[in-house]
């Protein structure tokens, strides 16, 4: 069956779901100023996803520093989520579940998000079968999709990379820069091509440096990270 999915710039569906922290509406969960990351999981108690949940909980303070709220979406019951979180030692006593709730939405919620859980539908319109995929959605404070990554279930997600892309998204959302290949926080950034040289010099007092190219074109302009 064809699957409608979210495209970059689309608004997040304001779905309702029962979570380990109670009933939520997604837009209310994100609030007015926070960034949001939604991780889809094929189901609870899968080995790769179990390692991801533990890593996400460990990095929860780093995401919190960046004003990022995290939520994990699966199709299993809230009771299963609570049991799964206990397996990983992500207990409510530590308060980390507040940063990483595991949620169960209506079966249509992942479908509307374009989360690739679902691959085929039978003639009697029963729920679609599970697809072995995991997805990452990053939403800005405007509730618009800024980044989406799709992983097969056999490849664990790289949370250091997810932190890196959040740093890039937040920097480039507020400054007229882009981040080059393999950029890490603290590295030089690139001046966006639409910014004239004179304006760039005023905007970036640390200096703008142009990389010489064999073509002679001077479009690779760098500046220290603002």
Buried (B, 14 or more C-beta within 10 A) or exposed (E): EEEEBBEEEBEBBEBBBBBBBEEBEBBEBBEEEBBBBBBBBBBBEBEBBBEBBBBBBBBBEEBBEBBBBBBBBBBBEBEBBBEBBEEBEBEEEEEBBEBBBBBBBEEEBBBBBBBBBBEEEEEEEEEBEBBBBBBBBBBBBBBEBBBBBEBEBEEBBBBEEBBBBBBBBBBBEEBBBBBEEEBEEEEBBBBEEEBEEEEBBEBBEEEBEEEEEEEEEEEBBBBBBE
